[in-house]
Amino acid sequence: MEQRRATCGQAYVATDPGDREWTIGNDRVRKTLAWWPGAGLRLAVLENRTSGHIWRPALEPSPFAGGEFLLHWEDVAYSGRQATDLLDVDARADAHAVMLCITLRVADVLDVMVCYRLHRDADVVEQWLNISTQQPGTLSRIAPLTISTSSLSSPMLHWVRGIQNHGVSMPKKGPYPAFQVRHEPLGTVTLASGLRSTWHEIAWFALDSGDRGDGLLIGLLYSGRWTAIASAVDAGVTTLNLSTAGYGMPLTAGERWTSPAAFMGLYCGDLDDAAHVQHTYMRAAVVPPTPADFPWVQYNTWFAHLVDYDEALLRQEAELAARLGVEVFVIDAGWWEP
C-alpha cells in the first residue's frame, strides 16, 4: 500500500513500500514514475481519474522513449532510461504545492534532478531539470518533459500558430493567420518557434484521439527558441518531444544549471475543456496576483518609436511621462541596443 510523503490540499506525493515507485497527483490526475535497476527511470502510468483513461508508456520507439526527459551532453543523447544510479528521492510540500525530486546519475558525470510540482488548485504537473556536472562539457537540446504513449489509436495534434507565421508582411487578403488553432492527424509533425518563442508557433500542444473524450496538453514556460516533434510511430503509439533549441550551455565542473519548466495536464471533453485546465493552472500557479491598484497607467516606447530610440530620448520621454502621472514606463523592442 502506498505511503503519503507530502500533502497540500488534495495534492500529494506517495511512494510504494519498496521505494521504487513514486506518485504525484490528486483526485483527478496521477503520474507515477518507476526506477528499474539497470533500466533507469521511466513513466509507469498516467491516469485521468475523471474519465478513467489510463495512459500507458510506450518504450519501443527508441531507447529514450518513456524516459521522462531528453538532454544532449557533448552531443550524445540521454534520458532517464540511461541513468545508471538513483542518488536521492525527496518529497516536500509548502502552502501552495507538493514537489517530488528524483536525482539520477547520467553519463557518469551528470547529476540530474528531475523535479515535479503539482499546485493544490490545478490539475497540471510542472516538470524541470536541475543539472550539475563533475567535469566540463556542453548541454544542448534539453527536453524537460517527453511523451511516449501507447494510448491513442488515432492521434490528433492541436496547437496555436505564432505571431509571425505569415512571414515578414501581412497577407493582402484572407483571415489573419496568427494565433489560429491548427489540427493535424499524426503522421509526423515538426514545429519550431522561429526567431523568438512565439514567432512561428506557440509552445502549447494538445494530443487526443477521435474515438475518446479526453486528451493530454503540454507546454513550455520559456521565452527562448524551441523545437517540437510529434509522431505516430505505430498503431496507437505516439511520441512528443518539446525541447530548447538554438544554443549550447557550457558548464564548468561543479556548476549547476536549471532547465526551463514544462507542464502537462489531462482534460475531459474538447479543446475548450483543455483551455479551462490551462487557464486554471495559469491563474493558480503562473500569473502573479493582481495588485490592488491595478491596472496601471503605462507608457510603451513601441507605439511612438518602434525600435528607433536612444538613452537621451528615453530619459526625455520618461520625464514627460512622469509629469503626466504615468506609473509604468515600458521599454519595448529595441531594448537590446547599446
RADA-V594982 format. One record per backbone hydrogen bond with DSSP energy under -0.5 kcal/mol. NH is the residue of the N-H (numbers start at 1). CO is the residue of the C=O. E is the energy in kcal/mol with one decimal. If there is no record, write none. Layout:
nh=<NH NH>
co=<CO CO>
e=<E E>
This chain:
nh=<3 5 6 8 11 12 13 14 15 16 19 22 23 24 25 26 30 31 32 33 34 35 36 36 37 39 40 41 42 43 44 45 46 47 48 49 49 50 52 55 55 56 58 59 65 67 69 70 71 72 73 74 74 76 78 80 80 82 83 84 85 87 87 88 90 92 94 98 99 100 101 102 103 103 104 105 106 106 109 109 110 111 112 112 113 113 114 114 115 115 116 117 118 119 120 122 125 126 126 127 128 130 131 131 132 133 134 137 139 140 141 143 143 144 146 147 149 150 152 153 156 157 158 159 160 161 162 163 164 165 167 179 179 180 182 184 186 189 191 193 197 199 200 202 204 205 206 207 208 209 210 212 215 216 217 218 219 220 221 222 227 228 229 230 231 232 233 233 234 237 238 238 239 240 241 242 243 244 245 249 250 251 254 255 257 259 261 262 263 264 265 266 267 269 274 275 276 277 278 279 280 281 282 283 284 285 286 286 287 294 298 299 301 303 304 304 305 306 306 308 309 314 315 316 317 318 319 320 321 322 323 324 325 326 327 328 330 330 331 332 335 337>
co=<15 13 13 11 8 25 6 23 3 21 16 33 14 31 12 29 47 24 45 22 42 20 34 40 35 36 36 80 34 66 32 32 55 30 53 28 47 28 48 46 53 54 148 57 62 64 67 143 78 140 76 72 138 73 71 67 69 79 80 105 105 85 103 103 101 99 97 118 92 116 90 114 88 101 112 85 104 110 106 107 106 132 104 110 111 130 102 112 113 128 100 126 98 124 96 119 264 117 124 262 115 113 129 257 111 255 109 251 249 72 247 70 141 142 68 240 238 56 236 151 208 184 206 182 204 180 200 198 199 162 164 161 162 177 159 157 155 230 228 226 223 196 193 160 202 218 158 216 156 214 154 209 267 207 265 205 263 203 261 220 243 191 241 189 239 187 231 237 237 234 149 236 231 147 229 145 227 142 225 139 248 137 133 252 131 129 221 127 219 125 217 123 215 213 270 271 272 273 274 275 276 277 278 279 280 281 281 282 282 291 296 328 330 300 300 301 301 301 302 305 307 310 311 312 313 314 315 316 317 318 319 320 322 321 297 297 299 328 329 330 332 334>
e=<-3.0 -3.4 -1.4 -2.7 -2.0 -2.4 -2.4 -2.7 -2.2 -2.1 -2.0 -2.2 -2.8 -2.4 -2.2 -2.5 -1.7 -2.4 -2.8 -2.9 -2.6 -2.7 -0.5 -2.5 -0.5 -3.0 -1.4 -2.6 -2.1 -2.0 -3.1 -1.5 -1.7 -3.0 -2.9 -2.1 -0.9 -0.8 -2.3 -3.7 -0.6 -0.7 -1.8 -0.6 -0.9 -2.0 -1.2 -2.2 -2.6 -1.7 -2.5 -0.5 -2.6 -1.4 -2.5 -1.9 -0.5 -1.5 -1.2 -2.5 -0.9 -0.7 -2.5 -1.3 -2.6 -2.1 -2.3 -2.2 -2.8 -2.3 -2.9 -2.3 -2.9 -0.5 -2.7 -2.3 -0.6 -2.9 -0.6 -0.9 -2.5 -2.7 -2.6 -0.6 -0.6 -3.1 -3.2 -0.7 -0.7 -3.0 -2.7 -1.9 -2.1 -0.6 -2.8 -1.5 -2.9 -3.0 -0.6 -2.6 -1.8 -2.2 -0.5 -3.4 -2.0 -1.2 -2.0 -1.9 -2.5 -1.9 -0.6 -3.8 -0.6 -0.7 -1.0 -2.5 -2.8 -2.2 -1.5 -0.5 -3.0 -2.8 -2.4 -1.7 -0.7 -3.0 -3.3 -2.6 -3.4 -0.8 -1.9 -0.8 -0.6 -1.0 -3.4 -2.5 -1.9 -2.9 -2.9 -2.3 -0.7 -1.6 -3.2 -2.1 -2.8 -2.9 -2.2 -3.3 -1.8 -0.6 -1.1 -2.0 -2.0 -2.6 -2.9 -2.6 -1.8 -1.6 -3.2 -1.5 -2.5 -2.8 -2.1 -2.7 -2.4 -2.6 -0.9 -1.4 -0.9 -1.6 -3.0 -0.6 -2.5 -2.5 -2.0 -0.9 -2.6 -2.1 -1.9 -3.8 -0.7 -3.4 -3.5 -2.2 -3.0 -2.9 -0.7 -3.1 -2.1 -2.0 -2.6 -0.8 -2.2 -4.1 -1.7 -2.6 -1.8 -2.0 -2.4 -3.1 -2.4 -2.0 -2.7 -2.5 -2.1 -2.9 -0.6 -1.6 -3.0 -1.5 -0.6 -2.4 -2.1 -0.7 -0.5 -0.6 -2.5 -0.5 -2.0 -2.9 -1.3 -2.3 -2.5 -2.0 -2.8 -2.7 -2.0 -2.0 -2.8 -2.4 -1.8 -1.4 -1.3 -2.6 -2.1 -2.0 -3.5 -0.6 -0.6 -0.8 -1.1 -1.8>
